[in-house]
Every structure is written in structure tokens, then in C-alpha cells.
């Protein structure tokens, strides 16, 4: 006897006016980040199927990538980061579990598109990829970024980056080189 999963559309979340580039579900699956070519990052309450907050960064170009940056593995969704087409990375935090997110930090991380972001919860570090290079940033207790290390640039687009070995190593995937 085979059982098959049947899925139904629970909610259709409509707010973006241009193509989506990133979706990131929180670890507890209660909140969702969506970023698009319209220069907006939207925060959704997926348990209610409703828009929680709109963050407009249209002067920075499309929102390319977003990640959650929780304080602890089991902690609430109190902060996130996202990167835009002009190379800026934004950190947003909220003071209370139910309040709005506020801009905490904004930096120019790369000269062009932020291709990928990764978060190391063990050491509270963020890796940003753009311009064929990866930079590793320390996210301090105040929510500000300090540059720790820059990998030498490669002449290839970086498709993804992630931390491994509990944050002691980086995995970098290049698009054109198949490395």
C-alpha cells in the first residue's frame, strides 16, 4: 500500500511587482523573506499568510539574496541580512520578538551584485560573495559588520557560498569554472 503526499496551496503571497530572486524560510518555518527585482525585501508571517513588513531599498537595485541570522540555533527570528545589486549588504534586527525589524547596519561589501550570503551561527560570521570574491565578516553583538578576511578574486561568478566544519571552512561554488 503506497501513500502519496497531496499538497494544496495554503496561501498565495502577492506583493512583489517584479521577478523574485530569493526566498528564505526561517528555521521555525514561521517567517519568510522574499527579495525581488523591485528593490523590496518583504517579511512574511507564513503561519498567517500575511505580509509582516516591507523594506524598500529601490536605490540599491534588486534584492539578490537574503539569509536569517539568528542569535542562537533555537532562538527566535530576530535578525536577517540581505544583499543588493549595487554590492550593499543590510542587517536588520528587531528588539522584541513581535516588533518590526529596523535597519541596524548597511555596508558596501562588493562593487557589484551580492551573489550569495552565508551565516555561521557558531562564530556569528557572515560570508558575502560578489565580484568573484568572498569576504568574511564578523557580526558583533550590536549587529555591525567588521571585515575579517577576503579571498583572492577569481574571474568567475560565484553561485553559492556556505560555512562548513562548524564555521572553520568555506565552501565556494563557481558558476563557469565548474569548481
N, C-alpha and C positions, 0 to 999 in steps of 0.2 A: 504494500500500500504506500503510495507516494503522496506526500503532502506538498503542495505548491504554495509559495507565498503569493498573496494577492495584495497589490499596492493600490491605494486610492490617493488622489490629490486631496490633501487636507487643506492647504492654503495656496493661493497664488499671490505672490508678493510683487506688486506692481508700483514702482515709483521712478525707477531709472528711465531716462529718456534716450539713452544711447547704449551700445553693447556693453555687457558685463565683462570684466576682466578677472575678478576674484570673488570667491565665496569662501568664508572661513567660519565653520561652526565651532562654538565654544565646547570645551571638554564635557560639560554637563548637558550639552545639546539644548540649552535654553535660549541662547543668543546666537545671532548670525551677523557677520559683517559682509557687506556687499559693496564692491567698488566698480566704477564704470568709466567709460569714456566721457560721461557728462561732468566729470570733475567732482563727483559726490561719493562720499563713503556713507553708507546707510547702516544703522544698527537696528536690527530687528529682534523683537521678542517672538521667537518661533513657537513658544508654548501658547501664546495668544493669537499668533498670526498677524501681528500688528507692527507698525513702524515705531521704534522706540526713540530714535534720534537721527537727524540729518546733519551731516558735516559737509559743508561746501568748501572746496578748495579749487575752484574752477581756474584760478590764475596760475595754478601749478600743473595744469594739464590733466589728462586722465589719471584716475587712481588705478595703479597697476597691480598692487599686491597688498594683502593685509594679513596680520597674524595677531593672535591673542598673546598677551604677556602676563600670565597670572603670577601673583606673589608666591604662591606655593602650589604643589601638584593638586591638592584638594581644595585650594582656595577659590573664592568666587571670581567672576569675570570682571575684575576691577580695572584692567588696563589693556590697551592694544596699541599696535604700531601699524602704520601703512606707508607705502611709498608711491610717489607720483612720477609722471613722465619727465618732469624737469629735474629729477635727481634728489628731491627733498624727501626726507623721512619725518613723519609726525608721530609723536607719542601722546596718547590721550589717556587720562585716568579719571576715576571718579572717587570722591571722598567717602561716599556711602554706597552700600550695596544697591540701593534703589534710586539713587540720584542720577543726574545727567553726567555725561563724560565731558571733561574740559581739557583744552589744549595744555599740555604740560611742557612740551619741548618740540622744536622744529629745527632741523639742521639740513644743510646741503651735504648729502652723503656722497653723491656721484655727479658727474657732469651731464648725465643723460638718464634715460629710463631706469627706474629701480626694477630690475628683472626678478629678484627674489629676496625674501626675508626669511630668517630662521631665528628661533628663540631657544636659548639654553637655560632651562629653569634651574639647573644645578648651580650655575655661577651668575645668573641674571645677565647674560650677554645676548646681543643681537648681531647676527651676520647679515650684511646687506650686499647685494650683488648688482653691479652695473658697470658699464664701460669695460667689460671683460675682466673686471677685478672684483675681489671680495674684500670687504672691510669688516673687522670685528670690533664691536662697541661694547663698553661696559654700561649697563643700565643701573644707575645708582639708586639709592633709597628715595631720592627726591624725584626720580623719573627723568633724569637728564642723561644724555649720552656722552661718553668720553671715548675717543678713538684709542684702541689698544694695538691693532695690527692691520696692515694692508698687505694682501697677497699681490705679487707682481702681476700686472695685467697680461692677459692673453688676447690674441686677435680674434676671439670667438665670443659669441653671445652666450651668456650663462643662462641655462634654463632653470636650474634649481640649486639650492644650497641647503645643507642641513648639518646639525651637530651630531656627532656620534661619540661613543666611549665616554658617556656621562659628561659631555662637553669638552673633552680634551682633544678632539679631532674634528675636522670639517670634511664633508662630502660635497664636492662640486661637480655638477654635470654641465658640460659644454655642448651647445647645440650642433654646430657644424663639424667639430672635430671627432665626434662620436666617442669622446673620452669622458 
